[in-house]
Amino acid sequence: MKMMDIFSGNRILWTLLFLLCCLLCAAGDETVTLQEVEGTTITLHTGITGIQSDAQILWSYGHEKAEEKILNSQVFKGEAVTEISERFKERLQLDRISGALTIRNISRNHSGVYLLQVITGRISSRTFSVSVYAPVSTPVIIKRESRSVVSTEPCSPLCTVENGEDVKLSWYRENERISITNNTDLSVPLNLPLQIQHHDNNTNTYICVSANPVSNKSSSLNITQLCDHLHHHLSEQTERSHILLPVLIPAGVVVLLILVLLYIWRKKEKQQVSERTEDLMYSDVKIITERFNKE
């Protein structure tokens, strides 16, 4: 009975140890995420130093799971022999000291999961998730034809760019983003209109920006160049101000002078009336006094 209890206890202990090892392995194999531009050279740094000289180094790849072996490096009779799959021929370079893998001229077809396994007495692994993007195109700003000749209609230029994975198109006024769009249908170009009202006259420059996680391009819009009727409206306002300013200043001076003269005249008039009133009162008092003396 005691032997059965001991056996049962050992089985539970070994099960717990196995689960603990699994958890430690899972925690140690964190996925490193990389985002790269198509056509560049990247290196998957492993963080490992001093791999045993006789270790087997295996790199695998897949879009979702690393199932395809793309590089296998082993040591035979003291010499390292490295085999590379046809798909990655002339692209891969291995550092046997750290296990780091360099990929030259990477393309969007190389996006996916990369798994490193260093096999000695045990297996050490590293996982990488690589996303490769094409550089975004430069956005183009075009003028949309107006259906109305009404001068109060807002100016509505259109920014357009070729769509791509994770591409977003935005309008900026100074440093403030005022609108943004994207579309998961990559066959449809991205379009983003901009409405400029007359009350936005203080800002002449807007910027349209196309961006993905690894690159961005921009185009500037000067409303005085693209929005004719708005430019005409601004010109009219400026012209009117230039005409009225030389007229209004002298007119203001004349009005001010008239007001000053009117004030002086009114003040003088009041003073004269006050003096006449005082003289009249003095005369009345004098007459009454003379009559009183006679009586």
Secondary structure, DSSP 4 states (H G I P E B T S, - for coil): -HHHHHHHHHHHHHHHHHHHHHHHHHHH-PEEEEEEETT--EEE--------TT-EEEEEEESSS--EEEEEEEEETTEEEEEE-GGGTTTEEE-TTT--EEESS--GGG-EEEEEEEESSSEEEEEEEEEEEPPPPPPEEEEPPPS---TTSPB-EEEEE---TT-EEEEEETTEEEEEE--S-TTS-EEEE--B-GGGTT--EEEEEEEETTEEEEEEEEHHHH-HHHHHHHHHHHHHHHHHHHHHHHHHHHHHHHHHHHHHHHHHHHHHHHHHHHHHHHHHHHHHHHHHHH-
